Amino acid sequence: MGSSSRHPAPILGTTRLTGIFGDPVEHSLSPTMHNAAYAALGMDRRYVAFHVAPKNLVGALRGICALGILGVNLTAPHKEAALRGVDRISAEGGLLDAINCVIYRDGKLSGDNTDARGLERDLRRLQVDLKGRTVMIVGAGGGAASAALAARRIGASRVIVANRTLSRARAFARRCARLWRVGTSFEASGLEALRDPVLLAEVACLINATPMGLTTQSFVALNYAATQRDCFFYDMLYAQKPTAFLRGAIQARRRNADGAGMLVEQGELAFRLFNEVTAPPGIMRRALMEALGRK
């Protein structure tokens, strides 16, 4: 029987490590989830947060091999830069042009990306119906790519990319259209799309894939009332209290969720990649929700 997450087993000479590289990383709750699963399984393993500055990323990746670390997650700002530091990249990592997992096996580093799969699993869990419908994604970075791929897999027929820099939104939409030529159309817009009542009336799901609300106190002006009553608002960020993006959705009485569920889903996928065993059902979710003060 494993130790409880409140009384973890000691770290011994036999203990194998997994972890997360980020800058910043102190806020991460990934250690809470993974260590709860290790404790439940009675595994002599521990998940640790490593503060890795961008200038030190290559050295840190080499350190995975030198120290025999089983694998690490990557968070901002390392997901794109790490592509150059691994030996192999999964099809999903190549598709998204970013990785959030590095796995060490047989002397080689392999990069993978569980973000799109994690978001897809969470949207399906929440019963968000996107088949043949329109999705609007705020942002045009790595998070937006994961959101676009998840939306396409769930069946969205149209994806509108709204970004502060229109040229970046256009480049993003062109890349998506080139990669996924059948089934989903991709359009680009500036942030004024978030105030367009005609456009918003067609949106079934609105996803925030930017750090707005995390790095700022408020979200850009958004006409929540113009959306359909069943429009679902999803913030890829998560926090103990509703994010700036979701506060307006709550006031407008629209269904909504933050990225905590996505974190759990991608975390369970990463746990399997690192350890080659599946985390006990529900254990990572319960640990995260307890840490966030939720039931």
Secondary structure, 3 states (H helix, E strand, C coil): CCCCCCCCCCCCCCCEEEEEEECCCCCCCHHHHHHHHHHHHCCCEEEEEEECCHHHHHHHHHHHHHHCCCEEEECCCCCCHHHHHCCEECHHHHHHCCCCEEEEECCEEEEECCHHHHHHHHHHHCCCCCCCCEEEEECCCHHHHHHHHHHHHHCCCEEEEECCCHHHHHHHHHHHHHHCCCCCEEEEECHHHHHCHHHHCCEEEEEECCCCCCCCCCCCCCCHHHCCCCCEEEECCCCCCCCHHHHHHHHCCCCEECCHHHHHHHHHHHHHHHHCCCCCCCHHHHHHHHHCCCC
